[in-house]
């Protein structure tokens, strides 16, 4: 499989894989890695920037304290509805595994050495100095052929 890598710094207009379904989120050493669904280029947000993409791994290089906070939208009898803190990354992964639906990537807010990743029911606040897009590309035979010109 052919791969392509792009690296961005926070505050540099990082592309946003809006509405793409997340297969997995994991932490490896000083990286937070988000793996996306297969056939990701079917989404408009990806087709516009990488029409030959099969899938994407979004890698955040964590610095300083890394994950500053994880907040999940919940409803409770006592506190009402809103974003409430998750006790840590392990607890977040457990909540993801037990969820009835997959998380969807919605938006990414940028600041100096910080990003806030907005998923459909979770906010991740990360201290990072770079974001890597590791694209897995379709083989030429897998690429969608253009409509013939009549």
C-alpha positions as CSV (number, residue, x, y, z in Angstrom):
1,X,0.0,0.0,0.0
2,X,1.2,3.4,-0.9
3,X,1.5,6.0,1.9
4,X,1.7,9.8,2.0
5,X,2.7,11.9,5.0
6,X,1.9,15.6,5.7
7,X,2.9,17.5,8.8
8,X,1.3,20.7,10.2
9,X,2.0,22.9,13.2
10,X,-0.8,24.2,15.3
11,X,-2.0,27.6,14.0
12,X,-1.2,26.6,10.4
13,X,-4.7,25.8,9.1
14,X,-4.7,22.1,9.6
15,X,-7.2,20.3,7.3
16,X,-10.2,18.9,9.1
17,X,-11.5,15.4,8.3
18,X,-15.1,16.6,9.1
19,X,-17.8,13.9,9.6
20,X,-15.4,11.0,9.2
21,X,-15.9,8.0,11.5
22,X,-13.2,7.0,13.9
23,X,-12.2,3.3,14.1
24,X,-9.8,3.7,17.0
25,X,-8.0,6.3,19.2
26,X,-4.9,5.2,21.0
27,X,-1.9,6.7,22.8
28,X,1.6,5.4,21.9
29,X,4.5,7.0,23.8
30,X,4.2,10.8,23.1
31,X,1.6,10.4,20.3
32,X,-2.2,10.4,20.3
33,X,-3.3,8.6,17.1
34,X,-6.8,8.6,15.6
35,X,-7.4,5.9,13.0
36,X,-10.3,6.6,10.6
37,X,-12.7,4.4,8.6
38,X,-11.8,2.8,5.3
39,X,-12.9,4.4,2.1
40,X,-12.5,7.8,3.8
41,X,-12.4,9.7,0.5
42,X,-16.2,9.2,0.1
43,X,-16.5,12.2,2.4
44,X,-16.5,15.7,0.8
45,X,-14.1,17.0,3.3
46,X,-11.5,14.4,2.2
47,X,-12.3,14.3,-1.4
48,X,-11.5,18.0,-1.7
49,X,-7.9,17.5,-0.3
50,X,-7.0,13.9,-1.0
51,X,-9.4,12.1,-3.4
52,X,-7.1,9.1,-3.7
53,X,-7.2,8.3,0.1
54,X,-8.3,4.9,1.4
55,X,-7.8,5.7,5.1
56,X,-6.1,8.2,7.4
57,X,-4.2,8.0,10.7
58,X,-4.1,11.4,12.4
59,X,-1.1,11.7,14.7
60,X,-0.8,14.4,17.4
61,X,2.7,14.7,18.9
62,X,2.1,15.4,22.6
63,X,4.3,17.9,24.5
64,X,4.4,19.2,28.0
65,X,1.6,17.4,29.8
66,X,0.1,16.0,26.6
67,X,-3.6,15.4,27.1
68,X,-4.9,18.4,29.1
69,X,-8.5,17.2,29.3
70,X,-11.1,14.9,28.0
71,X,-14.7,16.0,28.3
72,X,-17.7,13.8,27.3
73,X,-21.2,15.1,26.8
74,X,-23.5,13.4,29.2
75,X,-26.9,13.7,30.8
76,X,-27.3,13.0,34.5
77,X,-30.2,13.4,36.9
78,X,-28.2,15.4,39.4
79,X,-26.1,17.7,37.0
80,X,-28.3,17.9,33.9
81,X,-26.7,17.8,30.5
82,X,-23.3,19.1,29.4
83,X,-19.6,18.3,29.0
84,X,-18.3,16.5,32.1
85,X,-14.6,15.5,32.7
86,X,-13.5,12.0,32.0
87,X,-11.0,10.6,34.6
88,X,-8.4,9.8,32.0
89,X,-7.6,8.3,28.6
90,X,-8.2,4.7,29.8
91,X,-11.7,5.6,31.0
92,X,-12.3,7.4,27.7
93,X,-11.3,4.3,25.7
94,X,-13.6,2.2,27.9
95,X,-16.5,4.6,27.2
96,X,-15.8,4.4,23.4
97,X,-15.7,0.6,23.5
98,X,-19.1,0.5,25.3
99,X,-20.7,3.1,23.2
100,X,-23.6,2.2,20.8
101,X,-22.1,4.2,18.0
102,X,-18.7,5.2,16.7
103,X,-17.3,8.6,17.4
104,X,-17.2,11.1,14.5
105,X,-14.6,13.7,14.0
106,X,-16.3,17.1,13.8
107,X,-13.8,19.9,14.1
108,X,-10.3,21.0,15.3
109,X,-9.6,24.3,17.0
110,X,-6.0,25.5,16.9
111,X,-3.9,27.7,19.2
112,X,-0.2,28.0,20.0
113,X,0.9,24.5,21.0
114,X,-2.6,23.4,21.6
115,X,-5.5,21.9,19.7
116,X,-9.1,21.1,20.8
117,X,-10.4,18.1,18.9
118,X,-14.2,18.1,18.8
119,X,-15.8,14.7,18.3
120,X,-19.6,14.2,18.2
121,X,-19.8,13.6,22.0
122,X,-16.3,14.4,23.2
123,X,-13.8,17.2,23.5
124,X,-10.0,16.4,23.6
125,X,-7.7,19.2,24.7
126,X,-4.1,18.4,23.6
127,X,-0.8,20.2,24.0
128,X,1.0,19.4,20.7
129,X,3.7,20.8,18.5
130,X,2.8,18.9,15.3
131,X,0.0,17.0,13.7
132,X,0.8,14.4,11.1
133,X,-1.6,13.1,8.5
134,X,-0.6,9.6,7.4
135,X,-2.6,8.8,4.4
136,X,-3.0,5.2,3.0
137,X,-3.7,5.7,-0.7
138,X,-5.8,3.7,-3.1
139,X,-4.0,1.6,-5.6
140,X,-4.6,2.9,-9.2
141,X,-6.9,-0.1,-9.9
142,X,-9.0,0.9,-6.9
143,X,-9.4,4.5,-8.0
144,X,-12.8,5.5,-9.3
145,X,-12.8,6.0,-13.0
146,X,-14.1,9.3,-14.4
147,X,-17.3,9.3,-16.3
148,X,-16.6,9.0,-20.1
149,X,-17.0,12.1,-22.1
150,X,-19.8,11.8,-24.6
